[in-house]
Structure formats: C-alpha cells, structure tokens
C-alpha cells in the first residue's frame, strides 16, 4: 500500500468513526454535546486525511473533501442533532431539534 492509499483509508475510517463512536456524559456537557464535538472533530480530521491522500492531484483532493463534507453534513442534518448554530439545533427530525438535556442526564 502506498502512503496515499493509507491516508485515504484512514480518512474514510475517521469519517465512519465520527458516525459510530457514541457520546458520553461529562460533568459539564451532556452526551449529545460530546457526540456533536466528536462527530465534527472526526469529520475535520477525516477531510484533512482525504485531502492529503488525494495529493498531488489537487482536483481529486478537492473532490474528496467536498464529497466528504456534503455527505457528513447531510448525515448530520437528516439523522442526528449534530448541527448546532447559534445555540439552535438544526435537524430534519423535529424531536432532534429539542435543546440538549442538562449534563448528567
């Protein structure tokens, strides 16, 4: 395997990890907030790995990054409460638009 292939596989694995790794309660943050942060951190890391794996072909790198961002944003909107902008949760599913529960619940 070349380094590019390793980076592409690692990027894809990071995106999948962002979807499947559950959140957990902390003293300050509820489970949904932790999951949201894990999701977007894994998405960011996965996109960076995909861009690096697509190099030196810049067009492939940009296409991989755009596809990953579109897919992860779509997943977040239609399946999760992971899009929170300005304190408001955006989701296609009305029950997921409810505010985060207090920490420890």
N, C-alpha and C positions, 0 to 999 in steps of 0.2 A: 504494500500500500504506500502511495506517495503521501507527502505531508498535506497536500491539498485534499486528498480523499479523507484523511484522518480528520482534518478540520471540518469538512462537510458533514461527516458522520457525527462528530462531536457537537456541531451546531444543531443538527436535527435532534440529537439526544437531549440537548439542553432545552429545545422547544417542547419536546414531549414531557420532560421533567417539569417544566413550568405548568403543564396541564395536570399532571397526575400527582405531584407532591402535595399533600394536604397542608392546610394551615393549622396552627395550634394557638391556644390561648396563652397570653403572657400577662404579666402584672399590669401592663399599660395598654395593651392592644387586644381587641377581640380576634377570634380565629379568622374572620373574613378579612380584616385589615392585614393580618400577617400573610394570608394566602394571596391577597392582592399584590403585596410587595414582592413576594416570591415569584408570582406569575410575571410581573413586568421586569424584574431583575433577570429572570431566566430568558425572557424574550429578548431583552437587550443583549445579553451575553450570547445567545444563540444567533442573533443577527450579525453581531461582530464576527463570530466564528464562520458564518456562512460567507460573509464578505471576504474574509481572509482566505477561505477555501476556494473562492472563485477567482482569485487573482492568479495570474497577471491580466486576465481578461476582465477589464473593468465593466463591460456591458453585462457579463454573466454575474458579476458580483452585485451590481445594482439590481438586476432582475431577481436574484435570490433574496436580497434584502427586502425588496418591495413585496415579493410574494409572501415571505415570512411575516412581514408586518401586517399585510392585508389579512392573511389567514388568522393570525393571532388576535388581531383586533376584532375580526368577525366572530371568532370563537368567544372572545370576552363579552361582546355585546349580546350575542344570541344565547349563550349558555351559562354565563356567570354574572356576578355583581362586581366584576373587576375593573370597570371603568368608573372612576370617581373623579369628577372635575368640579372644583369649587365647592367641595363638601356635598355635592349631589351625585348620587349613583345613577348611571345611565345603563339601562338594560332593556331588551325587548320583552322580557318577562316581568309583568308588574310586581309579583311578590319579591323579586330580587331588587327592586328599587327602594325597598324599605331601608331606613338607616341602620347602620351597624349596631348590634346589641352592645351593651356595656362589656368591658373586659371581664373575663372570668365566667362568662355565661356560655 
